[in-house]
Amino acid sequence: MSRKNTGDKLPSYDQLMIPLVEGLKKLGGSGTIEELNEKVYAIIDLPDEFLEIPHSENDTRSEIEYRLAWTRTYLKKAEIIDNSSRGVWALANNDIEASTINPNEVTRLVRERIRQSKLSQIESHKARDEEVDDEISEQLDWKEDLISVLLKIEPSAFERLCQRLLRESGFIQVEVTGKSGDGGIDGRGIVRINGFLSFHVFFQSKRYKGSVGSGDIRDFRGAMQGRADKGLFITTGNFTREAIREATRDGAPPIDLIDGEQLCEKLKELNLGVKTELIEDVKINSEWFEKI
């Protein structure tokens, strides 16, 4: 299914505002992106095949994930929701009712706020919608660029990147094995909890544009079973709903999943190949000069 055919099949970002707030309410007022997205999918009763429609060739996110990212951004700028540095999104006011959200008003309010901000900075009398969209999409575009870079590096380099990522995250004795015919196991490491409990973790790193399916998860689990306490699957792509269910299936060794978006956020958090630059904002305090 091509992206051209998604226009009348998927809700737009503004049509997702009310379901997103409803999802947060059902989650108790806060939740991770994964938890929130799943709630929204259930609320709008989105068929599984629509979840796998890609946003673009260079973006590992699905089209619905991309639109939900815009939805979160608009609602945040409207001060209806907020997010922490740990990636948890929450309602700014737990008493708010989803039925009171007016998507058109939210869009108008956010665009007006950005226009006013630009007007005060550049002393201009015009602010185009394209400029507003550019500002809102900045945080989305860098992830596409990063994924594009990751897809171009050598497989062995990506394995070393995952090794460095785990070390920077507190893992010890992280080794890259990459043995062929080993069920996709690319390495192992040990994670310690509070300096007392230790868990042996096998990881698989997969540079991939599309979706990782449940079969890959089962193969990985079969290779690690009896040899490690947990599994960690890292990909530049995303995971199908069946893969997510398989990873958390009752009675089976748990496997944690890190998709392309989470990988980008983690690399940014750890400053691994991603640098966040702060633009200097110089303001003149005229009152200070008047009182000198």
Buried (B, 14 or more C-beta within 10 A) or exposed (E): EEEEEBEEBBBEBBEBBBBBBBBBBBBEBBBBBBBBBBBBBEBBEBEEEBBBBBBEEEBBBBBBBBBBBBBBBBBBBBEBBBBEEEBBBBBEEEEBEBEEBEBEEBBEBBBEBBBEEBEEEEEEEEBEEEBBEEBBBEEBEBBBEBBBEBBEEEEEEBBBBBBBBBBBEEBEEBEBEBEEEBBBBBBBBBBEEEEEEEEBBBBBBBBBBEBBBBEBBBBBBEBBEEEBBBBBBBBBBBBBBBBBEBBEBEEBBEBEBBBBBBBBBBBBBBEEEBEEEEEEEEEEEEEEEEEE
